[in-house]
Every structure is written in C-alpha cells, then in structure tokens.
Amino acid sequence: MLMMLLVAKPLALGSIEAMERVLCLDVDDFGREGYALDEDFPLPVDIAGESDIPKYLPKVSSYGTVVVSDGSFQEKSFCQRVGPKLQQVFQKGGTVVILGYCGVFQVPETLNKLFGCSWKFAAYTREDFKETQHFKDHFSRGPTILKDMKSNLLAVGAKEAMYVPTTCSETFTPVAVHTGANGGRLAYFGFPNCGFREQRKNCLLLEEICCNARKPATTKFLAPCEICFTQATIKSEFKNGKSLEETACQLACSDIQKRDLPMIQVVQHSDGFMYSLDNRRLAVFRLLQLTGIIRGIKVLIIPMDERQWRKKFDPQSNHMQIRVRGVNLIIGSSLETTTFPFGKIRSARASHHAMALVTTILDEMDSDDETSQAGAGYPTGRQRKRHILQYSKAELRMMGWTGDQYLSRSQKRMTPYIPGMDSDSDFSYDDLHEMPEHLLPKSWKP
C-alpha cells in the first residue's frame, strides 16, 4: 500500500480525542479519493500508510472507527499485527469498516475469525440493488436503489445485508453490517470502482456509520431495582421456552449462576437514569433482589444508539415497573408495587439452603477416621465432629428425623433415631455423657 499524507493533524498517542476521530489504516490514494475520505469528511481523519503502522499500532484500539482496505488482509504480517487491534475496537463497541475495492476473495474468512461473523465471498458482478428492511437498523439516509453498480458481493445473514439484488432473493450484498454483543459493528463496502465519488449520496452511508461509531462499553455493579425498564410489557418466557419464574428459581437454587446469563445491557439517558435494553432478564433479577437473594448485578453500560433507543423505548410506560403478558402480573421496584408471586422462588432458595445444610451436617456426622485405631483416643489436631445430640430439632427434621428415639448406651440417655444413621462415632463424647440435658449445645427436644 502507498504511504499517505495526513488529512488532519496527527493524533497525539494517548489522546482521549481518538474516539471522535477516524483512523484510515493502510488505505491508498485510490481508495481514499473514491470513498471521499478527505477534508470534507464530517469527522477528523487520520490517514496512516503502511510505514506509519508501527506508530499507530499501540493506539488503534482507542479509535471509535477504523477504516481498512480489503487489500491489507493479503499480507499475513498485517493480519497478525493489526487483526487483534481491530478485534479490540469491535469488542469495545467501536466500528471497523472494510473498503472492498481490491476484491480480495479470502477477506471474509479472515473477518469471520476476528469478528465472529459467518460471511462468504459470493460474486463479482454488475447489478441493480434495493435496500432491505434491516437497512434502517444502521442508516437513516442513503439511496434506496443502487443502479447498475459493479460490486463485490458477500453472502451474509439476512439481518446483515443492507442491499440485495433486485433480480433474486439471495442475501448477496455489496454492503453488510455485523453487530457484536457489545454494540461493535463490522461494516463492508464492496464497491471496487469507488462509485461513491460519482454518486455523492452514496457517501452518506460511509459517513453515517463512521459518525455513529459507539464509544467503548463499560461494566458496573448496579441494584436491579435501580435500573429502569424501556418497555411497558414483556413476555412471560424466554426464547428457550423457560418462564421468568422458572429462570428465577434456577438462579435461586444455584442450578444456574448469574454469569450463565448474558450480561444486561443498559444505557444512561439524559434524565440521569439507567435503562435496560434486556427487560426480561432485568425482571428476573428484580425478583431475586426483592426476595433478598441478590443485591446487585454486573451490567454492561453501552453508549446511546438513537435507532436502537427508538425501537426499544416506550415513552408511555411506567419505567419503574413492567407487566408480564399472559399472566397480567406486575414486577415493580418494591414489594408493595409487585404483584408477581414470590412463593416458588423463596421455596427454591430455602430448598437450596436446606440441601447445603444437610450436606454439611452429614459431612460432620461422617465417622470414618482412617487414622484412628481401636481404643485410641481423640486424634490430636483434628476438628471434633458433632454428635447427633448436638443438633437442633429443625436440623434433625431436615436430616429426615420423624420424632423416633432410642436409648443410647454410650450416652446413657434417650437420643433421636434416624434410620440408617449411627449416632455414635469413633470419637470420644464423654463430656456429653456427663452433661445435663439442658446444657447440651443445641437441644433436639421441643
């Protein structure tokens, strides 16, 4: 690639202004001129030629948008050095734009490895194209029809194709956008002759996706009841068929962990409040907070995306509570404003605690001691285990005790009887033998 002159004043490494600039990395004069990456571009553009890569490499991931030629990916050393940096831009919520004017067929395979998409090179042809229904997910302006446009086409997912040929129903597209979990975007423009200069309205697409690059997402611990809903109602179950209540119960009894669910994405509105873009998951975590099972969750705070916000936000709803459709129950920010029942969730938590306690008790009652010998005294340095007489009535009930008793010869007193459980052990309990009933550490009697 040819070495470039800088369009704007070089960015001082470490400057926080990087998020408001575009890094045009290893794009030659032909590509820069054809795609109108010049002084008229709405954002400052830093053009780094091949020889400038070592200087810019440490700060690639700090830019909000990085534009790269598809020809750069022909070089193995470029993929090894720059690929991980582009991946970081994407994972932090930034935008990576690939200008496909060189027509390198193996580029989609490289992009798949870096960004987790499933793209394939489809064709190089001249076609008429029409915008898809997903065009407005990323663009608010631009041509609805591309006439007689020679393009490199990718085969992509239906939601990732911005244009499709007017002559067939295949999702072959010259413009594709792949979105990551953190809001990062990978965009591909496959116009080899850089027709944007001749059709100025097409330049709006590149300008818009660069100008709307999202700042890096951050994480923070928040109480679920402090996070607002963006909608008035939600379904009573997730896509996997599990209900909100079932998911809450599984979390309550630790069948699944909080980390097993995707992190909730939230945005901070100009009113100062945090709003969730994942309302069903927030509803589940609110139920867990209201039952005292959790206090906070880790959320992903992403920058405001106006299009996504308009799709998600219901201005007529009470954002501190949400109604579950089908069952017509309310999940609010307090017990008083919530009509959703907590019984099953609390039972699941109690059952989990009971099982944990029984496990602990049974472990303590385990009398196997491979180190002890017949007639030996209490092994030195080993923690003393509790005798069955030292458990409370509630604990014994959880162990399966039904009220039966028997005379313990070793302790010379009536003792709770649980079938299959030996109340004695290989340890010495002479102190219990002599101890009055009312002085036992925990009385098993009512």
PEPEJO-V973605 format. One record per residue. N is the residue number from 1. RES is the residue in one letter. OMEGA is omega in degrees with one decimal (999 if undefined). NEAR is the number of other C-alpha atoms within 8 Angstrom. Layout:
BEGIN
n->{N/N}
res->{RES/RES}
omega->{OMEGA/OMEGA}
near->{NEAR/NEAR}
END
This chain:
BEGIN
n->{1/2/3/4/5/6/7/8/9/10/11/12/13/14/15/16/17/18/19/20/21/22/23/24/25/26/27/28/29/30/31/32/33/34/35/36/37/38/39/40/41/42/43/44/45/46/47/48/49/50/51/52/53/54/55/56/57/58/59/60/61/62/63/64/65/66/67/68/69/70/71/72/73/74/75/76/77/78/79/80/81/82/83/84/85/86/87/88/89/90/91/92/93/94/95/96/97/98/99/100/101/102/103/104/105/106/107/108/109/110/111/112/113/114/115/116/117/118/119/120/121/122/123/124/125/126/127/128/129/130/131/132/133/134/135/136/137/138/139/140/141/142/143/144/145/146/147/148/149/150/151/152/153/154/155/156/157/158/159/160/161/162/163/164/165/166/167/168/169/170/171/172/173/174/175/176/177/178/179/180/181/182/183/184/185/186/187/188/189/190/191/192/193/194/195/196/197/198/199/200/201/202/203/204/205/206/207/208/209/210/211/212/213/214/215/216/217/218/219/220/221/222/223/224/225/226/227/228/229/230/231/232/233/234/235/236/237/238/239/240/241/242/243/244/245/246/247/248/249/250/251/252/253/254/255/256/257/258/259/260/261/262/263/264/265/266/267/268/269/270/271/272/273/274/275/276/277/278/279/280/281/282/283/284/285/286/287/288/289/290/291/292/293/294/295/296/297/298/299/300/301/302/303/304/305/306/307/308/309/310/311/312/313/314/315/316/317/318/319/320/321/322/323/324/325/326/327/328/329/330/331/332/333/334/335/336/337/338/339/340/341/342/343/344/345/346/347/348/349/350/351/352/353/354/355/356/357/358/359/360/361/362/363/364/365/366/367/368/369/370/371/372/373/374/375/376/377/378/379/380/381/382/383/384/385/386/387/388/389/390/391/392/393/394/395/396/397/398/399/400/401/402/403/404/405/406/407/408/409/410/411/412/413/414/415/416/417/418/419/420/421/422/423/424/425/426/427/428/429/430/431/432/433/434/435/436/437/438/439/440/441/442/443/444/445/446}
res->{M/L/M/M/L/L/V/A/K/P/L/A/L/G/S/I/E/A/M/E/R/V/L/C/L/D/V/D/D/F/G/R/E/G/Y/A/L/D/E/D/F/P/L/P/V/D/I/A/G/E/S/D/I/P/K/Y/L/P/K/V/S/S/Y/G/T/V/V/V/S/D/G/S/F/Q/E/K/S/F/C/Q/R/V/G/P/K/L/Q/Q/V/F/Q/K/G/G/T/V/V/I/L/G/Y/C/G/V/F/Q/V/P/E/T/L/N/K/L/F/G/C/S/W/K/F/A/A/Y/T/R/E/D/F/K/E/T/Q/H/F/K/D/H/F/S/R/G/P/T/I/L/K/D/M/K/S/N/L/L/A/V/G/A/K/E/A/M/Y/V/P/T/T/C/S/E/T/F/T/P/V/A/V/H/T/G/A/N/G/G/R/L/A/Y/F/G/F/P/N/C/G/F/R/E/Q/R/K/N/C/L/L/L/E/E/I/C/C/N/A/R/K/P/A/T/T/K/F/L/A/P/C/E/I/C/F/T/Q/A/T/I/K/S/E/F/K/N/G/K/S/L/E/E/T/A/C/Q/L/A/C/S/D/I/Q/K/R/D/L/P/M/I/Q/V/V/Q/H/S/D/G/F/M/Y/S/L/D/N/R/R/L/A/V/F/R/L/L/Q/L/T/G/I/I/R/G/I/K/V/L/I/I/P/M/D/E/R/Q/W/R/K/K/F/D/P/Q/S/N/H/M/Q/I/R/V/R/G/V/N/L/I/I/G/S/S/L/E/T/T/T/F/P/F/G/K/I/R/S/A/R/A/S/H/H/A/M/A/L/V/T/T/I/L/D/E/M/D/S/D/D/E/T/S/Q/A/G/A/G/Y/P/T/G/R/Q/R/K/R/H/I/L/Q/Y/S/K/A/E/L/R/M/M/G/W/T/G/D/Q/Y/L/S/R/S/Q/K/R/M/T/P/Y/I/P/G/M/D/S/D/S/D/F/S/Y/D/D/L/H/E/M/P/E/H/L/L/P/K/S/W/K/P}
omega->{-178.3/177.3/-174.4/165.7/-179.1/175.6/-179.4/177.3/-177.5/-179.6/174.9/-178.5/179.2/-179.3/179.4/179.0/-177.4/-178.3/-178.1/-177.8/177.7/175.2/177.6/-166.9/175.7/175.5/-175.5/-176.8/-178.8/-180.0/-178.4/-179.9/-178.0/-179.6/172.6/175.8/-174.9/-175.7/178.5/179.7/-173.1/176.9/174.0/-177.3/174.0/-178.4/-179.4/176.6/-176.2/-178.7/-179.5/-174.9/179.9/-179.6/-176.4/-173.8/-178.3/-174.6/179.0/-175.0/179.3/179.3/175.8/179.7/174.9/179.9/-175.4/173.5/177.5/178.2/179.7/-175.4/173.7/-179.0/-179.4/-179.7/177.4/179.9/-177.8/-176.7/-170.6/-177.9/179.0/178.6/176.6/177.2/178.5/177.1/-179.1/-176.9/178.6/178.9/179.2/-176.7/174.2/-178.1/176.8/176.5/-172.0/-178.0/177.6/178.0/178.5/-170.7/-175.4/-178.5/-179.9/179.7/177.4/-179.9/179.0/-178.9/-176.4/-168.0/175.5/176.5/179.6/-176.3/174.3/173.8/-173.2/-174.3/169.4/-170.6/174.6/-173.2/164.4/-177.9/175.3/179.8/178.3/178.9/-178.9/179.4/-175.2/172.4/-175.5/-175.5/177.1/-179.1/-177.8/-175.7/175.5/178.5/172.8/-173.9/170.9/-174.1/174.6/-169.9/164.0/-174.7/174.4/169.9/-173.5/174.6/-175.4/-177.8/-176.4/179.9/179.3/176.4/174.1/178.6/179.2/-174.3/-180.0/-176.7/-179.9/178.5/171.4/-172.2/172.4/179.7/-178.8/176.8/176.7/-177.3/179.5/-177.6/-177.5/178.1/177.2/-177.9/171.7/-177.9/178.9/174.7/-170.7/-179.3/-173.1/-178.7/176.3/-176.7/-178.1/-176.6/-180.0/179.8/-172.1/-177.7/177.7/178.5/-178.3/-179.8/179.7/179.7/-175.2/-177.5/175.5/-177.8/-179.1/177.1/-174.9/176.4/-177.3/176.1/177.2/178.4/-179.2/175.3/179.8/172.7/-178.7/-177.6/175.6/-178.3/-178.4/171.8/175.7/-177.5/-179.9/-177.1/175.5/173.1/-177.8/179.9/178.0/-178.9/-179.5/177.3/-179.9/180.0/176.4/-178.4/179.9/179.1/177.9/178.6/178.9/175.9/-178.0/-178.3/174.5/171.1/170.5/-179.3/177.5/-178.2/178.1/178.1/176.1/-178.4/178.4/175.2/178.7/174.1/176.5/-178.2/178.6/177.0/176.8/-177.8/175.0/-179.6/-179.2/172.3/-179.4/-168.1/-179.1/178.0/176.7/179.4/178.5/-178.2/174.3/177.8/179.5/177.2/-177.8/175.9/175.7/-176.7/176.2/175.8/-178.3/177.1/176.5/-178.0/177.7/179.4/-178.5/178.4/-179.4/172.4/-171.5/-178.9/178.9/-179.6/-179.8/179.0/-173.5/-166.3/174.9/-174.7/-176.8/-173.5/171.5/-167.9/176.9/177.2/-177.9/-179.4/178.4/-177.6/179.7/179.1/176.4/178.6/-176.0/170.5/-176.8/-179.6/178.5/177.8/-176.9/-177.0/-177.4/176.4/178.7/-176.6/-179.1/-170.8/-177.3/179.9/178.8/178.8/178.8/178.9/179.4/178.5/178.2/179.1/-179.1/179.8/178.4/179.8/178.8/178.8/178.8/-178.8/-179.6/176.2/179.9/-178.6/-179.3/-173.0/-179.5/178.4/-174.7/-177.3/-175.8/177.8/179.8/178.1/-179.4/178.3/-179.4/-178.0/-178.9/177.2/-179.0/-178.3/-177.8/-179.4/-178.2/172.8/-178.1/178.5/-175.2/179.3/179.0/179.1/-179.7/179.1/178.9/178.4/179.8/177.7/177.9/-178.9/-179.1/179.7/-180.0/180.0/172.4/-179.7/177.9/179.8/-178.8/-177.4/177.1/177.3/176.5/-172.0/176.5/180.0/175.5/-176.9/177.8/-178.3/179.1/-177.8/-179.3/176.2/179.2/178.4/180.0/178.5/-179.0/179.8/176.4/-179.6/-176.6/-172.2/176.1/-175.8/-173.4/179.8/175.9/-176.2/176.7/-177.2/178.2/-178.7/178.3/999}
near->{8/9/11/10/7/10/10/9/6/6/7/5/6/5/7/6/6/11/11/9/13/16/13/12/13/15/16/11/8/6/12/11/10/12/12/11/10/9/7/6/10/6/8/11/14/14/14/17/15/10/7/9/11/7/6/10/10/7/9/12/10/9/15/17/15/15/13/13/15/14/10/11/12/9/7/7/6/11/11/8/9/9/10/10/11/12/10/9/19/15/12/12/17/17/17/14/12/12/13/15/15/8/10/10/6/7/10/12/9/9/11/11/8/9/10/7/8/8/12/9/11/9/7/8/8/8/11/12/12/11/11/9/6/10/11/7/7/8/10/5/6/10/8/6/8/9/7/7/10/11/12/16/14/14/11/13/9/6/6/10/17/15/14/16/13/9/5/6/7/6/10/13/14/15/12/14/11/9/8/11/6/10/12/15/13/13/12/12/12/13/14/12/7/10/10/12/11/5/8/8/9/10/13/10/11/9/10/9/11/10/8/7/11/13/11/10/11/7/8/8/8/10/10/12/11/8/13/12/14/13/12/13/8/11/9/10/9/10/5/5/6/9/9/12/9/8/10/13/12/11/11/14/12/8/7/8/8/6/6/6/6/5/8/12/11/13/12/11/9/5/4/6/9/11/12/14/11/9/11/10/8/13/11/12/12/13/11/13/14/10/10/7/9/9/8/9/10/10/12/13/12/14/10/9/8/6/8/8/9/7/6/9/8/8/4/5/8/7/10/10/13/15/11/13/10/6/6/7/10/12/15/12/12/8/8/5/10/11/9/7/5/8/6/9/13/10/8/12/12/9/9/11/8/9/8/8/8/11/8/8/8/8/7/9/10/6/9/6/6/5/5/8/6/4/4/7/6/6/8/4/4/5/4/5/6/9/11/10/11/11/13/10/10/6/9/11/9/9/8/7/11/6/6/8/8/8/8/9/6/6/9/8/7/8/10/12/11/11/4/4/6/6/7/8/9/8/8/7/8/7/6/9/9/6/8/7/6/5/6/11/6/8/13/11/5/4}
END
